Amino acid sequence: MTNAEMTLNEFLGTLEESDDLYFYKRDNCYDVTINDYEGLDKNNDEIIRDIVNYRMMEAFVKWLDKEAIHHDDESLYEEYQFDGFSVIIGYASYDI
């Protein structure tokens, strides 16, 4: 495991504990979903969830931007390429 992947796992573990995101790893790709969805109100409108650990999430995204070899933000889901692995980020509200 590279230093970058170890740092990634530290961020993911901390943010998962506060329910700000969930993730799974398949092969050499981390699929990360930022948990911004709380449910539906009585009118079936989405209720957006506040990020509990906002500063850590902000630091995580800055770290991705700085450390990634390549960043593709041309689609709904953003992909960050690293040496030996990639990270794809989306939001829970995308799945509604």
N, C-alpha and C positions, 0 to 999 in steps of 0.2 A: 504494500500500500504506500503510495507516495505521500509526501507532506501535504500536498493540496487536497488529496482525498481524506487524509486524517482531519484536516481543518474543516472540510465540508461536513464530515460526520459529526464534529463537535457542534457546528451551527445547527445541523438538522436535529440532533438529539435535544438540544436546548429548546429549539422552537417547537418541536413535537410535544415536549412536556407541557408547554403552555397552550396546547391545542391550536397554535397559530398555523401549523401546516401538518401535513402527513405526507409520507413518501414511501416508495418501494424501489428496490433496485432489481433490475433485470439485466443480466449480462453485465455490460460496462456502462449502463445508463441509469441515472437516478431520475425517476419521475416524481416531481415535487408538486404538490397541490397546496396553494396558500388558502387557508380556511377563512374565507371572507363571507360565508353564507351562514345565516342563522336560522332561516326558515321563511315561511310565508305569513303575512298578516291576514286579517279577516277578509281583505279584498283580493287575496292571492297575489299581492305585491311582495317582491323579495325584501327581506330584512337583511341588511348588510351588517355583518359582524365586525366590530372593531378588533384590530390586532392588539392582543394583550401585551406582547413584548415588542412594541414598535421599534424601539432603538436597536434591538438585536436583529430584527427583520431588515431594517435599513442598513445595518452593518453587513449583513449577509449579502444583500443585493450589491452593495458597493464592492464587497470582496469578489463576487462573481464577475462584475464588470472589470475589475482590475486584474484578476488572475487568469481569466479565460484566454485561451489562445485565439478563439474566434467566438463571436456572439452574433447569432441570427435572430433578429427581432422583426422579420418580415411577415410573420404569421401571428395568429392569435396566441400560440404558445411560443415562449422564448426558449432558445436552445443555446447553451454555453458549452463549448468544446474545450477540453483539457487534454493533457497528455495521458492517454490511457482510459479516459472516461468522459462522459458528457452528462449534463444536467438539463432537463426540460422542465420549465416552470409554467404552470397554469393556475387558475383560480377555481375554487369550488363553485362559484356562481356561474362559471361557464357550462356546468353540467346540468343546469336547470332547464 
